[in-house]
Amino acid sequence: MPLPEIKPYEAYTYRASKEGKKGPFIPFYRERREEVAEVGQNSGLTKEMEREIKNRNRGQLESFELDSLWMIWILQNDGNTWAIIRDPDNNVNKVKAGNYLGRNIGKIVNIFEDRVEL
């Protein structure tokens, strides 16, 4: 059986941007700002919560969406409970109640055997 014929390469020049159309590499969604948005008067947060959110260093796991994080293990030692979380870059992180996860200021309230409660 003979090999299939190889067709010659045909170059294509994208010209839609010259016609005022949107380019293919411009995101169609609005990107989120990395900083925490200003907390408004009707946010439901106490002054103490607002101060904690504004005056803290962001953790490594706050740069990922929650659905991209995996809880892979639970550690308990001397009454302390830790969750082992794997991020999309396959890094393993140890978190406890009071730490933050995800891009939307998700504070860990409790760690259970099968889940982390925010």
C-alpha positions as CSV (number, residue, x, y, z in Angstrom):
1,M,0.0,0.0,0.0
2,P,1.5,3.4,-1.0
3,L,2.0,6.2,1.5
4,P,-0.6,9.0,1.4
5,E,0.3,12.1,-0.5
6,I,1.5,15.0,1.6
7,K,-0.2,18.3,0.8
8,P,1.9,21.4,0.7
9,Y,1.6,23.9,3.6
10,E,-0.6,26.9,2.9
11,A,0.1,30.0,5.0
12,Y,-2.8,31.9,6.4
13,T,-2.6,35.6,7.5
14,Y,-5.2,36.7,10.1
15,R,-6.6,40.0,8.8
16,A,-9.7,40.4,11.0
17,S,-7.9,42.8,13.4
18,K,-7.4,45.2,10.5
19,E,-11.1,45.1,9.9
20,G,-11.8,46.1,13.5
21,K,-12.7,42.6,14.7
22,K,-11.4,41.1,17.9
23,G,-8.1,39.2,17.8
24,P,-8.1,35.5,18.6
25,F,-5.6,35.9,21.6
26,I,-7.5,38.5,23.5
27,P,-9.4,37.0,26.4
28,F,-13.2,37.2,26.1
29,Y,-13.7,37.4,29.9
30,R,-12.6,40.1,32.3
31,E,-9.6,39.1,34.3
32,R,-9.8,39.4,38.1
33,R,-7.7,41.8,40.0
34,E,-5.2,40.0,42.3
35,E,-5.8,42.5,45.1
36,V,-8.8,42.2,47.4
37,A,-11.6,44.5,46.3
38,E,-12.4,47.4,48.7
39,V,-14.9,46.2,51.3
40,G,-18.1,48.2,51.1
41,Q,-20.4,49.3,53.9
42,N,-23.0,46.6,53.2
43,S,-20.5,43.7,53.0
44,G,-21.7,42.0,56.2
45,L,-18.1,42.0,57.6
46,T,-17.1,43.3,61.0
47,K,-14.3,45.9,61.3
48,E,-12.1,43.2,62.7
49,M,-12.7,40.9,59.6
50,E,-12.1,43.8,57.2
51,R,-8.8,44.6,59.0
52,E,-7.7,41.0,58.8
53,I,-8.4,40.7,55.1
54,K,-6.7,44.0,54.2
55,N,-3.6,43.6,56.4
56,R,-2.5,40.0,55.7
57,N,0.0,38.4,53.4
58,R,-1.7,36.2,50.8
59,G,-0.9,32.5,50.8
60,Q,0.3,30.4,47.9
61,L,-3.0,28.6,47.7
62,E,-5.0,31.8,47.3
63,S,-3.8,32.1,43.7
64,F,-5.8,29.0,42.6
65,E,-9.5,28.4,42.0
66,L,-11.0,26.1,44.7
67,D,-12.0,23.5,42.1
68,S,-8.4,23.1,41.1
69,L,-7.2,22.2,44.6
70,W,-7.3,18.6,46.0
71,M,-7.4,17.5,49.6
72,I,-5.2,14.4,49.7
73,W,-4.6,13.7,53.4
74,I,-5.5,14.7,57.0
75,L,-3.0,14.9,59.8
76,Q,-3.9,15.0,63.5
77,N,-1.3,15.6,66.1
78,D,-1.7,16.8,69.7
79,G,-5.2,18.1,69.0
80,N,-4.2,20.0,65.9
81,T,-5.8,19.0,62.6
82,W,-4.0,19.7,59.3
83,A,-5.2,19.2,55.7
84,I,-2.7,18.3,53.0
85,I,-3.7,20.1,49.8
86,R,-2.3,19.5,46.3
87,D,-2.4,22.5,43.9
88,P,-2.5,22.3,40.1
89,D,1.3,22.6,39.9
90,N,1.5,19.3,42.0
91,N,2.9,21.1,45.0
92,V,1.8,19.8,48.4
93,N,0.7,22.3,51.0
94,K,-0.2,21.9,54.7
95,V,-3.1,24.1,55.9
96,K,-5.0,24.5,59.2
97,A,-8.1,26.3,60.4
98,G,-7.6,30.0,59.9
99,N,-5.6,29.7,56.7
100,Y,-7.1,30.9,53.4
101,L,-7.8,29.0,50.2
102,G,-8.9,30.1,46.7
103,R,-9.2,33.5,45.1
104,N,-12.3,34.7,46.9
105,I,-11.0,35.0,50.5
106,G,-12.1,31.6,51.6
107,K,-11.0,31.2,55.2
108,I,-10.8,27.6,56.6
109,V,-13.2,27.3,59.5
110,N,-12.9,23.5,60.1
111,I,-11.2,20.5,58.7
112,F,-13.1,17.2,58.7
113,E,-12.1,13.7,57.6
114,D,-13.7,14.1,54.2
115,R,-13.7,17.9,53.6
116,V,-12.3,21.3,54.4
117,E,-15.0,23.8,55.4
118,L,-14.6,27.4,54.4
